[in-house]
């Protein structure tokens, strides 16, 4: 059985701002929504702190971009 496709996709573009990303993810985590949600962080920086900020949220996908946003 394939996983259910998301009802909502949230894309968070960033460049190194791990503290802001962590705050954003925390805010999204406490929202109440009955549908399937997909959260993608697109990081155009080189700071691994963004990966650490997403760490507590295993459903969040982090995509590293080689070019500035």
matplotlib code that plots the C-alpha trace (Angstrom):
import matplotlib.pyplot as plt

x = [0.0, 1.4, 1.4, -1.4, -0.5, -0.3, -3.3, -1.0, 2.7, 4.6, 7.9, 10.3, 13.1, 16.1, 19.7, 21.3, 18.8, 18.4, 16.8, 14.0, 13.6, 13.3, 10.7, 8.7, 8.8, 7.7, 4.8, 3.7, 4.0, 1.4, -1.2, -4.3, -5.1, -7.0, -5.3, -1.9, 0.8, 4.2, 6.9, 10.0, 12.9, 15.0, 18.4, 20.6, 23.3, 26.1, 25.2, 24.4, 22.4, 19.4, 19.6, 19.8, 16.8, 14.7, 16.0, 13.2, 10.7, 11.3, 8.5, 10.3, 12.4, 15.4, 16.7, 20.1, 20.3, 23.6, 22.6, 21.4, 17.7]
y = [0.0, 3.4, 6.3, 8.8, 11.8, 15.1, 17.4, 20.3, 20.8, 23.5, 24.6, 26.6, 28.2, 29.3, 30.1, 29.1, 30.7, 27.6, 29.4, 30.8, 27.4, 25.7, 28.3, 27.8, 24.0, 24.2, 26.4, 24.1, 21.0, 22.4, 23.2, 21.1, 19.9, 16.7, 16.1, 14.8, 17.5, 17.5, 19.9, 20.5, 22.7, 23.9, 25.0, 27.0, 27.5, 25.5, 25.5, 22.1, 23.7, 23.7, 19.9, 19.8, 22.2, 19.7, 16.7, 16.6, 16.3, 13.1, 13.8, 17.0, 16.6, 18.8, 19.4, 21.0, 23.4, 24.1, 27.5, 30.6, 31.1]
z = [0.0, -0.9, 1.6, 1.3, -0.8, 1.2, 1.4, 2.0, 1.2, 3.1, 1.7, 3.9, 1.9, 4.1, 4.0, 7.3, 9.7, 11.9, 14.8, 12.6, 11.0, 14.4, 15.5, 12.3, 12.6, 16.2, 15.3, 12.5, 14.8, 17.2, 14.5, 14.3, 10.8, 10.0, 6.6, 5.6, 5.7, 4.0, 5.2, 3.2, 4.2, 1.3, 2.7, 0.4, 3.0, 4.3, 8.0, 9.4, 12.2, 9.9, 9.7, 13.5, 13.8, 11.7, 13.7, 16.3, 13.4, 11.5, 9.0, 7.8, 4.7, 4.3, 0.8, 0.4, -2.5, -4.2, -5.3, -3.3, -3.2]

ax = plt.figure().add_subplot(projection="3d")
ax.plot(x, y, z, "-o")
ax.set_aspect("equal")
plt.show()
